[in-house]
Amino acid sequence: MTPLAVELASLLQVVAVSLVAGIGITAVFSVALMGIIRSRESRRDKRSGARFGWGALGVLAMLLFTAAVVQGLRMIAS
């Protein structure tokens, strides 16, 4: 009976981590898109300060998203 409890605990851990990672990566990608889109809107409205801020947010979020995807692929490959 104990091995089943350990396997169930491991399974629940995998489900929880997958859920958190899935929501987190989706949120980071959404922030990246928002930053890029708002940066383009600020460019159109000729607001250079806002353009830089939104652009920086978009680039940083995209770098974080890319790092998360690469880390996930590395974990799968190992």
Residue pairs with C-beta under 8 A, 6 or more apart in sequence:
21 68
21 72
24 68
25 65
25 68
25 69
28 61
28 64
28 65
28 68
29 61
29 65
31 57
31 58
31 61
32 58
32 61
32 62
32 64
32 65
33 58
34 54
34 57
34 58
35 54
35 55
35 56
35 57
35 58
35 59
35 60
35 61
36 54
36 55
36 58
36 62
38 50
38 54
38 58
39 51
39 52
39 54
39 55
39 58
42 48
42 50
42 51
42 54
43 51
